[in-house]
Amino acid sequence: MASQRRELALDIAIAAVVFAGSLALLAGDSGVDTRDLDPLGVLLAALASLPLIAWRREPLVVFAITATASAALSAFDYP
């Protein structure tokens, strides 16, 4: 039980760091003409990172969600 809690805490920390990093990259000036960060970008960044919390339980579902959100970020011309 304690091991599961540690794993969950680690997964939450990883997802939070990835989400924060994604927001920083999306908000930063890439020097390329791309779309500015807006609520849609934040939502897509959340969908591309926060499901990592569940990767141990549902890896294929997490992959599908994060890959789709990442592709949408690219399709909507975010940096």
ZAMARGU-4260 file (C-alpha; in steps of 0.2 Angstrom, whole numbers, plus 5000, padded with zeros to 4 digits):
<rodrens>
0) 5000/5000/5000 | 5014/5012/5004 | 5023/5008/4988 | 5007/5012/4978 | 5006/5028/4987
5) 5024/5032/4983 | 5021/5027/4965 | 5006/5038/4963 | 5015/5053/4971 | 5029/5051/4959
10) 5017/5050/4944 | 5008/5066/4950 | 5024/5075/4952 | 5030/5069/4935 | 5013/5075/4927
15) 5014/5091/4936 | 5032/5095/4930 | 5028/5090/4912 | 5012/5101/4912 | 5022/5116/4919
20) 5036/5113/4906 | 5023/5112/4892 | 5015/5128/4898 | 5032/5137/4899 | 5037/5131/4881
25) 5020/5136/4874 | 5021/5153/4882 | 5039/5157/4878 | 5044/5166/4862 | 5050/5153/4850
30) 5056/5166/4837 | 5044/5157/4825 | 5027/5163/4819 | 5016/5152/4830 | 5000/5154/4839
35) 5000/5162/4856 | 4996/5153/4872 | 4977/5154/4875 | 4964/5143/4885 | 4963/5130/4871
40) 4982/5128/4872 | 4982/5126/4891 | 4968/5113/4889 | 4978/5103/4876 | 4994/5105/4886
45) 4984/5098/4901 | 4977/5083/4890 | 4995/5080/4884 | 5003/5079/4901 | 4991/5076/4916
50) 4985/5059/4910 | 5003/5053/4914 | 4996/5051/4932 | 4987/5035/4926 | 5001/5028/4915
55) 5004/5013/4926 | 4986/5007/4926 | 4981/5011/4908 | 4996/5014/4897 | 4988/5012/4880
60) 4974/5024/4885 | 4986/5037/4892 | 4996/5035/4876 | 4981/5038/4865 | 4976/5054/4875
65) 4993/5062/4876 | 4997/5058/4858 | 4981/5065/4851 | 4982/5081/4862 | 5000/5083/4856
70) 4995/5081/4838 | 4981/5094/4841 | 4994/5106/4848 | 5004/5104/4832 | 4989/5105/4821
75) 4983/5121/4829 | 5000/5129/4826 | 5006/5130/4844 | 5025/5131/4847
</rodrens>
